[in-house]
Amino acid sequence: MHTLPPVLTHEIAAGFTHGLKKAVQNASGVLVLDASALQVFDSSALAVLLAARREALAAGKQMAVHGLPGRLRQLAGLYGVADLFPADSKTSSEALQ
């Protein structure tokens, strides 16, 4: 599991995305991102999730997100990409709403 930082805004998104390539390489079959620590974010957090998904798919792996904050899931819904970030089995039903 790879943990997202508490703050994921435009200023740090590019650097964090670069580090996800290693996380994808180290993932066995499913890249699981833990988003439960996210407190401050903007739409750049969605860009990071999309980049991670692209990397995972290119490597023949799946991706799941644990603990996606409700506000970020709502933002993903507004952009029409919420279905691209399936929750893993540890994610609470509250985070999925």
Secondary structure, DSSP 8 states (H G I E B T S, - for coil): -EE--SEE-HHHHHHHHHHHHHHHHH-SSEEEEE-TT--EE-HHHHHHHHHHHHHHHHTT-EEEEES--HHHHHHHHHTT-GGGS-B-TTS-HHHH-
